[in-house]
Amino acid sequence: MSAVLGLKTQNSTDATRGQPLIARVFARKVELEDALADCGPHQVLQRMAIENALSTVYSLMTCDLAHPPPFVARALSQWLERNKHVG
């Protein structure tokens, strides 16, 4: 839809719609890790938000991610939406 309207996709969460959940989660995780590496020393709030998002997803990625249990899949989906604009 954004291509039709000429809008630029701003994050991997929107850019990966239609792909498997785990591919979307990994893309967003990598994007956040890159954003954390690029944070300057004075961007304390941004760094804390990114670190919080990453620690949450790391704790959710402890099972078979090819076939996550329904409650993990739901939590990962919620994580994607909740952290769409972080970083």
C-alpha positions as semicolon CSV with decimal commas, in nm:
position;residue;x (nm);y (nm);z (nm)
1;M;0,000;0,000;0,000
2;S;0,283;0,242;0,080
3;A;0,427;0,193;-0,270
4;V;0,092;0,292;-0,420
5;L;0,075;0,606;-0,210
6;G;0,442;0,689;-0,261
7;L;0,520;0,662;0,110
8;K;0,858;0,535;0,222
9;T;0,859;0,238;0,459
10;Q;1,038;0,349;0,775
11;N;1,117;0,021;0,952
12;S;1,155;-0,349;0,895
13;T;0,830;-0,426;1,074
14;D;0,630;-0,261;0,797
15;A;0,868;-0,368;0,521
16;T;0,840;-0,738;0,605
17;R;0,461;-0,770;0,626
18;G;0,353;-1,098;0,470
19;Q;0,673;-1,280;0,561
20;P;0,692;-1,550;0,829
21;L;0,683;-1,418;1,185
22;I;1,034;-1,532;1,272
23;A;1,182;-1,362;0,963
24;R;1,013;-1,040;1,069
25;V;1,141;-1,074;1,425
26;F;1,499;-1,143;1,313
27;A;1,492;-0,847;1,071
28;R;1,372;-0,613;1,346
29;K;1,621;-0,754;1,598
30;V;1,910;-0,690;1,358
31;E;1,779;-0,342;1,288
32;L;1,768;-0,264;1,660
33;E;2,116;-0,408;1,719
34;D;2,250;-0,182;1,443
35;A;2,068;0,117;1,593
36;L;2,217;0,039;1,933
37;A;2,566;0,023;1,783
38;D;2,508;0,364;1,622
39;C;2,381;0,532;1,941
40;G;2,593;0,816;2,061
41;P;2,705;0,853;2,423
42;H;2,444;1,123;2,492
43;Q;2,142;0,935;2,355
44;V;2,060;0,776;2,688
45;L;1,682;0,742;2,647
46;Q;1,709;0,595;2,299
47;R;1,978;0,352;2,414
48;M;1,764;0,240;2,711
49;A;1,458;0,187;2,489
50;I;1,657;-0,021;2,240
51;E;1,825;-0,225;2,514
52;N;1,487;-0,294;2,673
53;A;1,338;-0,407;2,341
54;L;1,636;-0,632;2,270
55;S;1,638;-0,790;2,614
56;T;1,269;-0,870;2,575
57;V;1,313;-1,037;2,237
58;Y;1,620;-1,229;2,353
59;S;1,412;-1,379;2,634
60;L;1,140;-1,479;2,389
61;M;1,383;-1,648;2,150
62;T;1,462;-1,946;2,371
63;C;1,245;-2,210;2,203
64;D;1,221;-2,375;1,861
65;L;1,166;-2,063;1,655
66;A;1,076;-2,255;1,341
67;H;0,772;-2,388;1,528
68;P;0,710;-2,156;1,826
69;P;0,434;-2,240;2,072
70;P;0,124;-2,024;2,026
71;F;0,192;-1,811;2,333
72;V;0,548;-1,736;2,215
73;A;0,428;-1,651;1,864
74;R;0,168;-1,416;2,013
75;A;0,430;-1,252;2,236
76;L;0,669;-1,208;1,940
77;S;0,392;-1,053;1,733
78;Q;0,308;-0,814;2,016
79;W;0,678;-0,733;2,054
80;L;0,699;-0,640;1,686
81;E;0,406;-0,401;1,711
82;R;0,513;-0,254;2,046
83;N;0,868;-0,184;1,926
84;K;0,785;-0,075;1,574
85;H;0,906;0,280;1,628
86;V;1,190;0,219;1,874
87;G;1,532;0,310;1,745
